[in-house]
Amino acid sequence: MTLSVCYDLRTAPITYDFAGFLSFSDCMRQLTGDSDMHVTIRAEGFRRESPRDKSMTEAEKSSRIHGILVPLLGLCPSVSGFSVEYVSQYDYQVSRPIATPYTVSKVCDLAAKGADPQFMRAPDFVTVPDCDVVLSPRMSRHFKERNCELFAWHKFYRHLVAKGQEVIVIPDQDNWQAFAEFGWRLYWPAAWDITARIALFEKGFPVVSAMGPASILYYTKRPFLLFDNVKAVFSDQQWADLHGTEIGGQIPFLSENQRVTWSESTFDNLMAEYDRS
């Protein structure tokens, strides 16, 4: 049987949080014994709750459907088909939109029942350069208080290169221009192509700052180090509600080599946590 699932953009964000929904859906598929799943993206309207929702134009939101949401489907081997519905075709219409599950905490609930949420991987045909380490700092135009200090990451990059490591840096798609000012090895395609980004994470050890594309690592088997997770945004309770664990703990379904550091990405912290890994 095919499990049919629906992501409703009237109540769910048009961001990389879609990966959480896909993991939740695949966990449900495993628990119900279905062989594959068909994903419907309902796009007859968009959510307007967060500052990001309100700052984006309708044109930008529409472009994210095929720039972010659809490419994420390619990381899910169980997805056998999908559709984007701009005019609803459903018999089960309800008077108001139903909340769409996409947070890590919802995935934790199904992982506790025995499902494996870490199934995402890059398609076999995606080819990227070889490397030892992949750096992915955050430099977004949204929630700028969460951004990294690129000078610290560049210093860390130079340190790794001096030790003989092959290091690749992925620019942030929201502000890639800032990365061009530094003399480091950039892989531009991974800034916009999520399949290329995950393929690169599968080549080298990911050291990442908390942001949407980096959080997809939760749903893979890849080791990683994650920095800046609660920087300027989350209260203790907000974090627990969204991620299924208290600040200072680890998301329950992560393995020992998948580590949330709870550190800001200063040069000293990058060095110390990398040496521990």
C-alpha positions in Angstrom: 0.0 0.0 0.0 1.0 3.6 -0.6 0.8 6.1 2.3 -0.7 9.4 1.2 0.6 12.4 3.1 -0.2 16.1 2.8 1.9 19.2 3.6 -0.4 22.2 3.9 1.4 25.6 3.3 -1.5 27.4 5.0 -0.3 26.1 8.4 3.3 24.8 7.8 6.4 26.8 6.9 7.8 26.9 3.4 11.3 26.2 4.7 13.7 23.3 5.2 11.5 22.2 8.2 9.8 20.2 5.4 12.5 17.7 6.1 11.1 17.1 9.5 7.6 16.5 8.0 9.1 14.0 5.5 10.9 12.1 8.3 7.7 12.1 10.4 5.8 10.8 7.4 8.4 8.1 6.6 8.3 7.0 10.3 4.6 6.7 10.0 5.0 4.7 6.8 7.3 2.3 8.6 5.0 1.8 11.5 1.9 1.2 9.3 3.8 -1.2 7.0 3.2 0.7 3.8 5.7 0.2 1.0 6.0 3.8 -0.2 4.4 7.2 0.1 2.9 9.9 -2.1 3.4 13.5 -1.0 0.9 16.3 -1.8 2.0 19.9 -1.2 -1.1 22.1 -0.8 -0.2 25.5 -2.1 -3.5 27.4 -2.5 -2.3 29.7 0.3 0.6 30.5 2.6 1.1 30.8 6.3 1.6 34.3 7.8 2.8 33.7 11.4 6.5 34.2 11.8 8.6 37.3 10.9 10.0 35.3 8.0 6.5 34.5 6.7 5.6 38.1 6.8 8.7 39.4 5.2 8.7 37.2 2.1 6.7 38.2 -1.0 4.2 35.8 -2.5 6.6 35.3 -5.5 9.4 34.3 -3.2 7.2 31.8 -1.3 6.1 30.3 -4.6 9.6 29.9 -5.8 10.5 28.1 -2.6 8.1 25.3 -3.5 10.3 24.1 -6.3 13.6 25.6 -4.9 13.4 23.9 -1.4 10.4 21.6 -0.9 10.5 19.6 -4.1 14.3 18.9 -4.1 14.0 17.6 -0.5 11.7 14.8 -1.9 14.7 13.5 -3.8 16.5 12.7 -0.5 13.7 10.3 0.5 13.9 6.8 -1.1 10.4 5.9 -0.1 8.7 8.8 -2.0 7.2 7.2 -5.1 5.4 10.3 -6.3 4.3 13.8 -5.4 2.0 16.6 -6.6 1.8 20.4 -5.9 -1.9 21.4 -5.7 -2.6 25.1 -6.2 -6.3 24.4 -6.3 -7.4 21.8 -3.8 -8.8 18.5 -5.3 -9.7 16.8 -2.0 -12.9 15.3 -0.9 -11.9 15.6 2.7 -12.1 19.4 2.9 -12.4 20.8 6.4 -13.6 24.2 7.6 -10.1 25.2 8.7 -6.6 24.0 8.0 -5.2 21.2 10.2 -1.8 21.7 11.8 0.9 19.9 9.8 3.5 18.0 11.9 7.0 19.1 11.0 9.0 19.6 14.3 11.8 17.4 15.5 9.7 16.6 18.6 7.0 15.0 16.5 9.7 12.8 14.9 11.0 11.9 18.3 7.6 10.5 19.3 7.5 8.1 16.3 11.2 7.1 16.8 10.3 6.1 20.4 7.8 3.7 18.9 10.5 2.0 16.9 10.6 3.9 13.6 14.0 4.9 12.1 13.9 8.7 11.1 17.4 8.7 9.7 16.8 7.5 6.1 17.7 10.6 4.0 20.6 10.4 1.6 21.7 12.0 -1.6 20.7 10.4 -4.9 23.4 8.1 -6.3 23.8 10.2 -9.5 24.9 13.4 -7.6 28.6 13.9 -8.0 30.6 16.4 -5.8 34.3 17.0 -5.0 36.1 14.8 -2.5 37.0 16.4 0.8 37.8 15.7 4.5 35.7 18.4 6.1 32.7 20.5 5.1 32.0 23.8 6.8 28.6 25.3 6.6 28.3 28.7 8.5 25.0 30.6 8.7 24.8 34.0 7.1 21.0 34.6 6.4 19.0 37.7 5.9 16.4 36.3 8.2 17.0 36.4 12.0 20.4 38.0 11.5 21.1 37.7 15.3 21.6 34.0 14.7 24.3 34.5 12.0 27.9 33.4 12.4 31.1 35.4 12.6 32.7 34.5 9.3 36.2 35.6 10.4 36.1 32.9 13.1 35.1 30.2 10.5 37.8 31.4 8.1 40.4 31.2 10.8 39.2 27.7 11.6 39.3 26.9 7.9 43.0 28.0 7.6 43.9 26.0 10.7 42.4 22.8 9.1 44.1 23.4 5.8 47.4 24.0 7.5 47.0 20.5 9.1 46.7 19.0 5.7 42.8 18.7 5.6 40.9 19.1 2.3 38.2 21.5 3.4 35.2 22.8 1.4 32.9 25.7 2.5 29.2 25.9 1.5 28.0 29.5 1.2 24.6 30.4 2.7 22.1 30.7 -0.1 20.6 33.8 1.6 23.8 35.8 1.6 26.4 34.0 -0.6 28.1 37.3 -1.5 29.6 37.6 2.0 31.5 34.4 1.5 33.2 35.6 -1.6 35.3 38.1 0.4 37.3 35.3 2.0 40.1 33.2 0.4 38.6 29.8 1.0 37.5 26.9 -1.2 33.8 27.3 -1.9 31.5 24.9 -3.6 28.8 27.1 -5.0 26.3 24.5 -6.3 25.6 23.3 -2.7 24.4 26.7 -1.7 21.2 26.3 -3.8 21.0 22.5 -4.5 20.1 20.5 -1.4 21.0 17.2 -3.1 24.5 18.6 -3.7 24.8 19.8 -0.1 23.8 16.4 1.3 26.2 14.6 -1.1 29.0 16.9 0.1 28.1 16.1 3.7 28.4 12.4 2.8 31.9 13.1 1.4 33.4 15.0 4.3 32.8 15.6 8.0 30.2 18.3 8.4 30.8 21.2 10.8 27.7 23.3 10.6 25.9 26.2 12.1 22.2 25.8 13.0 20.0 26.6 10.0 17.5 24.8 7.9 19.8 23.0 5.4 22.1 21.9 8.3 19.2 20.5 10.3 18.6 17.9 7.6 21.6 16.1 9.0 19.3 15.0 11.9 17.6 12.7 9.4 20.8 11.1 7.9 23.3 8.6 9.3 26.2 11.1 8.9 28.3 12.2 11.8 28.3 16.0 12.4 29.1 18.9 14.7 26.3 21.5 15.1 26.9 24.9 16.6 24.8 28.0 17.4 21.7 26.0 18.2 20.1 28.3 20.6 21.8 31.6 19.6 19.5 34.5 20.2 16.2 32.7 19.5 15.1 29.9 21.7 14.1 29.8 25.3 14.6 26.5 27.2 11.0 25.7 26.9 10.8 26.6 23.2 13.7 24.3 22.5 12.3 21.4 24.4 8.9 21.8 22.7 10.4 21.9 19.2 13.2 19.3 19.6 12.0 16.8 22.1 14.9 17.3 24.5 16.1 19.9 27.0 18.9 22.4 26.2 22.2 20.7 27.0 20.9 17.2 26.0 20.8 15.4 22.7 18.0 14.7 20.4 17.0 11.2 21.4 17.4 9.5 18.0 20.8 10.9 17.2 23.9 8.7 17.4 26.9 9.4 19.5 28.9 10.8 16.6 26.0 13.2 15.7 26.5 16.0 18.2 24.8 19.2 19.1 27.6 21.1 20.8 25.5 23.8 22.6 28.4 26.2 21.8 28.6 29.4 19.7 30.9 29.1 16.8 33.9 31.1 18.1 37.3 30.0 16.8 38.2 28.5 20.2 34.9 26.6 20.4 35.2 25.3 16.8 38.7 24.1 17.6 37.8 22.5 20.9 34.7 20.6 19.7 36.4 19.5 16.5 39.4 18.1 18.5 36.8 16.1 20.6 35.2 14.6 17.6 
